[in-house]
Amino acid sequence: MAFPRKFKDLLEIEKEDVEKPEQAWLTYAVCATEKDSCGWGGWMLEALWKNTSDKEEPQFLNANDEQVCPRCGRETYRTGASYRFVLSSDQTPTGAIPGIDYEVLPIEYDDDEV
């Protein structure tokens, strides 16, 4: 599958090109707010941030944090199951899952786009 060449700079972003999140807040949400809700349930991102000095508020980073059901698009309900995660100092350099092998294919671009 070839990607539009105009997005080459976006598609080739690496970890060192973006602000590193230091903490994340996840909540288990369910799609159960209306009679015709689909009943989906799963973890959703509440917030993502990096720390600043003790006197400042944390710097919130751009993230997809809309509480919308990925299956049917309705509003979700945040349950009481919620966790804060803190970046550990021993993250794997590639972001890969240890012990899981997978192939990374080179990115191909459409030649007819500018």
C-alpha positions in Angstrom: 0.0 0.0 0.0 1.4 3.3 -1.0 0.9 6.5 1.0 0.5 10.1 -0.4 4.0 11.6 -0.7 2.7 14.9 0.6 2.5 13.3 4.1 6.1 11.9 4.0 7.3 14.2 6.8 4.4 13.1 9.0 4.7 9.4 8.3 8.4 9.3 9.1 8.2 10.9 12.5 10.4 9.1 15.1 10.4 9.3 18.9 13.0 12.0 19.0 10.9 14.2 16.8 7.9 14.6 19.2 7.5 15.7 22.8 7.8 12.7 25.1 4.8 12.1 27.4 5.8 11.3 31.0 2.4 10.4 32.4 -0.9 9.1 31.1 -4.3 8.7 32.6 -6.5 5.9 31.4 -10.1 5.1 32.3 -12.3 2.1 31.4 -15.3 3.4 29.6 -18.5 1.8 28.3 -21.0 2.6 25.6 -24.1 2.4 27.7 -25.6 5.9 27.9 -28.6 5.4 25.5 -31.1 2.7 24.8 -29.5 2.0 21.4 -25.9 2.1 22.7 -23.8 -0.9 21.5 -22.4 -2.0 24.8 -18.7 -1.7 23.9 -16.2 -1.4 26.8 -12.5 -0.6 26.8 -9.7 1.6 27.9 -9.7 5.2 26.9 -7.1 8.0 27.2 -8.2 10.7 29.6 -5.0 12.8 29.5 -1.4 12.7 28.4 1.2 15.1 29.8 4.8 15.9 30.6 6.0 17.3 33.9 7.1 20.8 34.4 8.6 22.5 37.5 6.9 22.0 40.8 5.4 25.4 40.7 3.7 25.0 37.3 0.9 22.9 36.0 1.9 19.9 33.9 2.1 20.5 30.2 -0.8 18.5 28.5 0.1 17.0 25.1 -2.0 16.6 22.1 -3.8 13.2 22.2 -7.0 11.7 21.0 -8.9 12.0 24.3 -12.5 12.2 23.0 -14.8 10.0 25.0 -16.6 8.6 22.0 -17.4 4.9 21.3 -15.0 3.6 18.6 -17.7 1.1 17.5 -20.9 3.2 17.1 -19.7 6.8 17.8 -22.0 7.5 20.8 -20.9 9.1 24.0 -19.2 6.7 26.5 -19.5 6.6 30.3 -16.3 6.7 32.3 -16.4 3.9 35.0 -14.6 4.0 38.3 -11.7 1.9 36.9 -9.0 4.4 36.2 -5.2 4.3 36.3 -2.3 6.8 36.0 0.8 5.5 34.3 4.3 7.0 34.7 7.0 6.5 32.0 9.6 4.1 33.3 13.3 4.7 32.8 13.8 1.4 31.0 11.5 1.8 28.0 12.6 -0.4 25.0 14.3 1.8 22.4 12.0 0.8 19.5 8.7 0.7 21.4 8.4 -2.9 20.5 7.0 -5.5 22.8 9.9 -7.7 24.1 9.7 -11.3 22.9 7.3 -10.5 20.0 8.8 -10.6 16.6 7.3 -8.7 13.7 8.4 -7.4 10.4 8.7 -3.7 9.6 8.1 -2.9 6.0 9.6 0.2 4.3 7.1 2.9 3.6 6.1 3.3 0.0 4.8 6.5 -1.5 2.6 7.3 -4.6 4.9 8.8 -7.3 2.1 10.8 -8.9 1.6 13.1 -5.9 3.6 16.1 -4.9 
